[in-house]
């Protein structure tokens, strides 16, 4: 019996996707007391860094299913739908959330090997249940991140694992590149990730070789960037320097971000940008460590990769991982 068949049999034996997700979250995701797991926001660069500048003992976002009294709890849902609740310190479903980046809830899902990514915006029922057409793609283990700000509280990113039944073979990350091509657009990144330090990254958008100077606002900005650390999928969520209408921020071709990654290692970056009324996603694999960005070592994408030399990658299309293919509601 081959590995894919064994995995398929195991996945199909799960009672339900959401039941499996909750069980996986309870077993693999730490539920930490508030005093031991708080993380701080980024320096004021006009952006929003949810992983943030960390003090000793503080974890990046997305590694916990429960933090500061708030818990991400998957809920039963009909086929084709994804549902969850955020429960508060009193154990009840939270129904009051602040608007952040034009939405009260951002749901990001990524397959564990980082070969799939979706960013959607669920709608909340009066009982505090968030529902959305399932953003999960092909079979495998996915990580779901709820990014939100409870009214009167601090911004949080909670994460839980979700299983999609079926044969699953992990894919390695594509080779790192300074450019990514998606739907006829080329996005080039300039800058190096610096572990534990704020780094400036400028992502430049062009189409058919012509710089795009009329990017459209999306979620209150000209770009939306998520970075996930290979292996544990530690979550970093940043927004660009400046915002539309502030009198100084241009609508392209360059969008500048200030980001701080928590450690050396390989990161997968996902840039959402809107042009012509359509949101597209450009994807990059970058390595932080030894003062620069270098190639991703060969090996299983599900395992953390050791930093390599700080040489800059040669610009090239990323291939395969740059499909738009995700919803933005």
Secondary structure, 3 states (H helix, E strand, C coil): CCHHHHHHHHHHCCCCHHHHHHHHHHHHCEECCHHHHCCCCCCCCCCCCCCCCCCCCCCCECCEEEECCEEEEECCCCCCEEEEEEECCCCCECCCECCECCECCEEEEEECCCCCEEEECCEECCCCEEEEECCCCCCEEEEEEEEEEECCCCEEEEEEEEEECCCCCCCCCCCCCCEEEECCEEEEEECCCCECCCEEEEEEEEECCEECCCCECECCECCEEEEEECCCCCEEEEEECCCCCCCCCCCCCEEEEEECECCCEEEEEEEEEEECCEEEEEEEEEEEECCECCCCCCCCCCCCCCCCCCCCCCCCCCCCCCCCCCCCC
